[in-house]
Amino acid sequence: MAVGGLLNWKAEYNKDSYSYVSEVVLQYGKIKNKDQLQKKTNDRIFWDNKASFQLSKSWFFFGSLSFESQFDNGYSYSMVNGQETATLISKFMGPGYITESIGFEYKPVKYFSTRIGTGTARQTFVLDEKLFLDPVDNTKPPKATVFGVEYGKKVRNELAFQIVSAIDKDIFTNTNLKARYQMFIPYQDFKMSNIDHRLDVALTAKINRFMNTSLTGVLLFDKDTGTNKIQANQTLALGFGFTFPR
């Protein structure tokens, strides 16, 4: 048994060569398999704000501010004495991210854009010290870092180069493709092995006025999450969809 929800909200203001765009993505889902604990399938809070000035037909100078975290606690799961147990590994603002960026944006068509953030700063927050401690034995030494934040601190600051590409297009009748790719590489250790990658893809097909089917997926590579492997998530869903009047 699984249930989930996704809210996309976008507002845009344009006047002469100036434009401002604010976009919010709220996503949450849970699944319950027989003889297993409940698990999250999706959990994301994302708010992006961008102001830009047009330099030429396809090029803009932009400044952006974004926030990202999650609603609920996150757990890793293991079997202990034949029973599934949950270990806390994340929560709201553990981690949380605030990213400020300035640079140039290439937008040749309305449905596609690429931001080149030559001046990007990111703050990573881990506000709860419990995430550093062993959940079973608190006498054990705490972890040195969690999500890149050192023990005894609550925030990590990074200066970086960032690329963000996005597409939002109706590829067929009643079928929409929305994708966002983000690359982040700190200037402090500027090498290929330290690049963070995230790709979010959502393909939504409208069945009728109120029902749709969707295929969503996420690919993530970020060593600060505690693994050197690519992490993946995918969901196929049939549900209700509603577009609010403008």
Protein Blocks (a to p, Z undefined) as FASTA:
>chain_A
ZZdddddddddddehjbccdddddddddddddehiacddfbdcddddddddddfblmbcc
dddddddddfbdcdddddeehiacdddfbdehiacdddddddddddfbfkbccdddfbac
dddddfbfklmpcfklmmbccdfbgghiaghiabdcdddddddddddddfbghiacdddd
dddddfklgcfklpccdddddddddfblmbccdddddddddfknopabdcdddddddddd
ddddZZ
